[in-house]
């Protein structure tokens, strides 16, 4: 299995395009395709905060659903956008306002199209991907070893939000335990969710959310080679958004 796993895109389509080109993908037919039949993987949080969330959704839907040629797991922002598109009462904050603004500029038929595509993408996605005979796991916020193989509400909360304590930080974000420090499993776990200045490698886990939407980088882990590739962001730098984890 040859897979290129991309961190949280958050609507940064230009960075996504440049990163795939750097990885050798060609966009001749409007979608990234690799001459060596490599496939893309996505750790979730495709949308929100960045300038082209719906364009990212369209490409990922085409790859994952229409062509069955990529792997995707939902993130917490994906979960909230899904509920928004279903018409649920969700607060339009924490980045959703940028995606909602893009959506409101569309015609009614375009709204129906992108909404149905994203809902299909979300509904068909597993909570986490177990690939390469269990050697590789993609989960948005990671997954503890004892939860691998399980699918329930506790697992969903963990893979979307991390190992939350129920407490909140001063900025309103949930306090999260550092599950990766205690991970001892054989499977390589690739995740995002927590923006770090450079990819964090701990105990056979890789956090590849390097804060593209906060002015950092968009990062890919190439598997099975375990090599990292990044492109710089064009977004304004917001250093306070990055988490300093040792």
N, C-alpha and C positions, 0 to 999 in steps of 0.2 A: 504494500500500500504506500503510495506517494501522495502526501497531502500537505498543503500549505495553509496553516491555520492563522487567521487574521484577528487581531484584537478588536476592541470596541471601536466601531467606525463613527457612530454618533452623527451621521449625516455629512461626514467629511468625504464626499465623493471624489474630489480631486486627488486627495491623498490616497484613497483606495485605488484609483486608476493608476497613479504613479507607482504605487507599491507593486501592483500586479505586473506592470510593465518591467519593473526592476527584477521581478521574479521570472521573467521570460514569457509571460502571458501575452497573447496577441488579441486585439479587439477588432479583428477584420469584419466580423458579423455583428458588432454591437455588444458582444459579450466576451469576457476573458476566457481564452482557450489556450492550453499549454501544448506545445508540439510533442512533449513526452508524456502526454495524457495524465499529467498531475491534476489533482482536484483541489478545490478550495474548501476550507472549513471556516465557519464563523462562530465566534464565542457569544454572539448576542449583542444587544444594544446597538442595533443598526441605525437608530434614529435619535432625534432630539438634540437640541443645542446647536448642531451644525447647520450649514446652509442648504444642503440638498438631500434631506432625509428620504423623500419619496422616490428620488432617483435611485438611491441605494436599495430601497425596498423592491423596486421594479427589477433591478438586475439580480438581486438575490432570489427573488421569486422565480425568475426565468431559469436561473441555474439549478435551484433546488427542486422546485415543483415541476416546472415545464420540461426540463431536460434531465432531471435526476442525475445531475453532474456535480453536486457539491453537498456539503454537510452544514447544517445549521442547528443551533440550540437557542432558545429564547433567553433574553435577559430581563431584568426587572423593568426596563423601559419598554421592551417589547410587550411585556405582560400588560402594562398600563395602556399602551397604544391599542392593543387588542380590545381592552375593555372600552376605550374611547370609541373605537370603530363599531363596537356592538351597541353603542348608545347608552352605556352605563354612566352613572354620575361620577366622573372623576375630576379631580382638581387639575386645571390646566396650568401647572407650575413645574418647576425643576426640569425645564427643557422641553416639555411637551408643547409649550406655547409656540415654539418655533415650527414644529411639525404641524400643529393645528393651523397655524397661519398659512403654511404652504397648502394645506388641504383646502382651506376656505377660498383660496384663489382659483380652484379648479371649477370646471363646469360640472353640473349634476352627473353627467355620464362618466366623467373622469373621476369624480368622487366615488361613484359606485365601483368603478374598475379597480382603483388602488385599494379601496377598503376591502373588497372581496379577495383580492390577491393576498393582502397581508393576513387577513383572517385565515385563509387557506394555508399559508406558510406556517402560521403559528399553530393551527390545529393539527397539522400533520407532523409537527416537530416533536421529538422525544424531549423529556426534561433534560436529559444529558445523553451524549453519544458514547457508546462503547464500541470501539473500532479495533481492527487488526487483532482479532481473537482475544480481546480483552487487554491488549498491551497499551492501548491509548484510550483516554477518556477526555472528552471535551465537555466542560460544564461552565456555565457563565461565571458563577462566583466560586467555583470549586465544589468539591464533595469530599466528605469524610470517608475513610475506608469502610467503616461499618455500615454506611448507607449505600454503597455500590451494589447494584442489583435490585434495589428497592425502588418502588414508585408509590409515594403517598404524599399527603399534605406537608409532612415534616421535611421530606426530601425536596419538595417543590420550594418551600421557604428557603431551605439551605442553598440550593443551586441558583435561586434568583437573587438572594440578598446576602448570602454568606452565613457564617456562624454567629448570628446576632444574639445579644444578651437580653434584649428587651429595654435596655437603657438607650439614651440618646446623647450625642455630643452637643456642645454649645451651638453648633451650626444647624442642629436639627437632624443630622444624619445618625443612623443607628450605630451603636457601639458594637464592634465585631471582634470576636476572638480570632487569633492567628492560627487557624486550623492547619495550615501548611507546615508549621514548625513541628507538629506532632504526627505528620503523615509518615507512615512506614510501609505503604503498599508497593507492590511491584509495578502496577500500571502507571504510566506517565500521565499526569493530569495537567491539562492545559486550560487556563481560565483567564478571566479579566476582572471587570467590575470595579476593582480598586485601582485608581490611577497611581502609577509609580513612575519615577523619572527614567528608569531603565528596567528592562525585563528582569524580574526577580526569579531566581532559580533556587529552590529549597526542597530537599528531600524528594526528588523526582517529580516536582511540580514546577510549572512555569506560569507566572502571571505576565501576560503580554499586553495588558492595558497600559500603554505608555502615554496616555492622555492626549491623543491627537486633537480632540476638540478643545483642550485647554492650552494649546500652543506647544505641546510636547512632540511626540512622534506617533506614527502609525506603524505597528510592529507585526511581523509574521514569524511564526516558528515553522520551519521546514522539517517535516517528519518523513522518514525515520532519521534523517541526518542530524537532527537537533541543532540546526544552525539558525541564527536569527538575522532577519533583514528588517530595516526600518527606513522610512522616509520622513523628513521634517514636516511639521504642520505649518499651514499658512494662517492658522487662527491666532488671535492675540494670546500672549503668554499670561497664564494665571497661575503663578507658582503656588499660591495658597491652596489650590485644588488637589495638589499631589500629596500622597501619603508617604511619610518617611518611615519605611519599615526596614529594620535591620535583618 
